[in-house]
Amino acid sequence: ILFENFICKSLTYKIYKFKEDYEIIVENKENNFTQFVLTKEDHTIGNVIQTELLENNNVIFSGYRIPHPLKPYLHIKIKTKSNTTPQNELQKSIKSLQKKLETIKKSFKNEMSKN
């Protein structure tokens, strides 16, 4: 993962590039409140991540929006309690979702092998 740091209007941005055309931009708004901008994602992943975050007791607020339907940006806002950071809670939520999806995949394969 490559990332760059730079300051713009007192906001800290980090850009994580996973592939040439996919990135996550981290905008630190204030302590324990961050906006993540994911490129090339839509309501499907936004809703799932938001729901998973809201099940977390360390997350005070989680919301997502797509600013314009013709632009490939998904904004996820997270506010956490002071004992953690939004980045940590986002990572925990994604790992939890991966475990849940793996469980569904195994169940599906087991059911399909019975037939």
N, C-alpha and C positions, 0 to 999 in steps of 0.2 A: 504494500500500500504506500503510495506516494502522498505526501501532504505538504502544503505550503501555509505559512502563517503571514498575515499582514493586518494592519490596523486601518480602519476606514470609519471616520466619524465616531470614534470611541467605541466601536464594536470590534470584537475579535472574530476573525473568520478563519476557519481551517477548511481546506478542501482536500477530501480524500478521493483519490481516483483509483477505482478498481479495475476498470478497463478504459480504453480510449474514450468511450462515449458514456460512461456512467460515473457519477460522482455524488458525494454527500457534502454539502456546505454546512458548516456549523457556525451559527451566529449567536454569540453569547450576549444576551440582552442585559442581564444583571445576575447577581448571585443566585444560583440554583434555578435560573430560568433561561432556557436555550431554545432557539429555533433551528431545526435541521431542515435542509432543503435537499430532497432527493430528486434526481433527474430520471426521466423515463419511467416513472411509476404513476399509479393512478389510485382511484378510490378503493380498489381491492386490497392493496397492501396498506393503504392509509387507515382504513377502518379496522383491519385486523390488528395493526400495531397499536392504534389508539385504544382499542378494547382491552388488549393485553396490558397496556400501561395502566389503565384505570383499575385493574384488578390488583395492582401493586399498592401496598400500604404506604410506601415511601413517596408515591407520586401524588401531588396535590392537584395538579391540572394536567390534562393531556387533550390536545385537539389537533385536527389536521384540516387543511384546506387546499384546494387547487385554485390558484388565483385566476387562471384563465384556461378555458377548455382547449384552446389551440396551442398552448405552451406546455412543454413536458416537465412541469415542476410540481412537486408535492411538498407542502410545508407542514412539518410536524412541530408543534410547540409543546414543551414539557417544563413543568415547574415541580421541583421536588422539595422535600424537607431538607433541613440544613445538614443532616448527617450523611448525605450522599449527593451525587451530581446527576444531572439529566443524562449525560453520556453513559454513566454506569447503569442507570435504570433502563435506558434504551437497549444497551447490550444484553442485560438480563432478560428483558422482554423478548428480544429476538431469539436468544438461546432457548427460552421457554417455548416459544412458538415452534422452533425447530424440533424440540423433543416431542411436542404434541403432534406435529406432522409426521414424525417418524413412527409414533404409535399408531396413527391412522393408517399409514402405509403398511405396517406389519399386519394390522387387523385385516386390511383389504386383501393382502396377499394370502393370509391364512384362509379367509373365506373363499377366495378364488381357487385355492388348491383343493378345497373340499369337493368341488364340482368336477 
